[in-house]
Amino acid sequence: MSVVADGRPALRARRLRPDDVLRVGSAGLRTRSTRVFLSALGIAIGIAAMVAVVGISASSQADLQRTLDRLGTNLLTAGPGKTLSGEAAYLPDEAIRMISRIPPVTSVSATGAVTNAKVYRNDRVPAAQSGGLAVLAARTDLPATVGAQVANGSWLNEATARYPGVVLGSVAAERLGIGAAGSDVQIWLGGHWFTVMGILHPVELAPELDSAALIGWPVAQALLAFDGHPTTVYTRTREDAVEDVRSVLAATANPQHPNEVEVSRPSDALAAKQATDQAFTGLLLGLGAVALLVGGVGVANTMVISVLERRAEIGLRRSLGATRGQIRLQFLAEALLLCVLGGAGGVLLGIAVTTAYAYTQHWPTVVPAWVMAGGFAATLAIGAVAGFYPAVRASRLAPTEALAIP
């Protein structure tokens, strides 16, 4: 123990325990609850924006992955492109049979565009008001290959494909004002009455079927002068052989002119859409960061005002033996506690927003652990930065100067 000149023991400042730091730090927040709430709200909004943006993006990706797992990424399509002279090409009639001989191929089906036929609700609708619906000749095994499901009625079979029956895509049925299939429900197609036998659910890997009227291959040739050339061949392969089949599909579909065949994988379009969504996610994350910065400025403002308002308290504590380090620690603890409150509220709010949005979209709710941990880390960093200057300023106040201020 050290002594002073007159022999009395010198008083030494005690080191603040962690519970002491929390007590003095929270005391300053409790006395200004409204201001603290508004400052914490600014932090919460920034953290919630970041958590929600990442969570919604992750939920969307999870839904896409779930969709691809259900539909498969092993569907390939082949269609006619252009000739060297720029004219429209066509696929040979035997393209379907030849593609089915590729060993890894598990199923093949096709549709053919009936270009000279239009679809109307009845024969009194003006010819120009066709609604942009396509007429496609379809093979009976099409649903199994593309993953289409009938929402109402039934699909074509070997018998009904020879008669004027039609299955409507989901968009086509909506535009024609048809809610259910039935023997008494008919549409005017290509100058003939066709009975609506079924309505499809939306086909995610073949969206072109949604706005089409699908009829049997034989009846299309018999009634509508369909030339029999397939315009889209759908091919399912083994998962481990997709790229191998893709590399030979054009040459197999049209051996004489493989350059006139366009090959694609529908699942690639879904992945491209997801990549576009991720670009917007980056933009929204930037907006969240700006909101977080604004919240940090609010915390700094609150702490600076707190120092100005509490100079008498600071002077009293200094005169009772509190060191500059303890004063700095007190105000730094206040700033950190303020940001932690905002961060915790922001993470919870972000999870709630993600959950609500995912529920409305029928997505699985996914909030990565790293974004929650990153949100807390960001709040601590903001609290340290926002509270550093006010804490240093408070510690530099001399006891006599602080106590002299009215």
Secondary structure, 3 states (H helix, E strand, C coil): CCECCCCCECCCCCCCCHHHHHHHHHHHHHCCHHHHHHHHHHHHHHHHHHHHHHHHHHHHHHHHHHHHHHHCCCEEEEEECECCCCCECCCCCCHHHHHHCCCCEEEEEEEEECCCCCEECCCCCCCCCCCCCEEEEECCCHHHHHCCCEEEECCCCCCHHHCCEEEECHHHHHHHCCCCCCCCCEEEECCEEEEEEEEECCCCCCHHHCCEEEEEHHHHHHHCCCCCCCCEEEEEECHHHHHHHHHHHHHHHCCCCHHHEEEECHHHHHHHHHHHHHHHHHHHHHHHHHHHHHHHHHHHHHHHHHHHHCHHHHHHHHHCCCCHHHHHHHHHHHHHHHHHHHHHHHHHHHHHHHHHHHHHHCCCCCCCHHHHHHHHHHHHHHHHHHHHHHHHHHHCCCHHHHHHCC
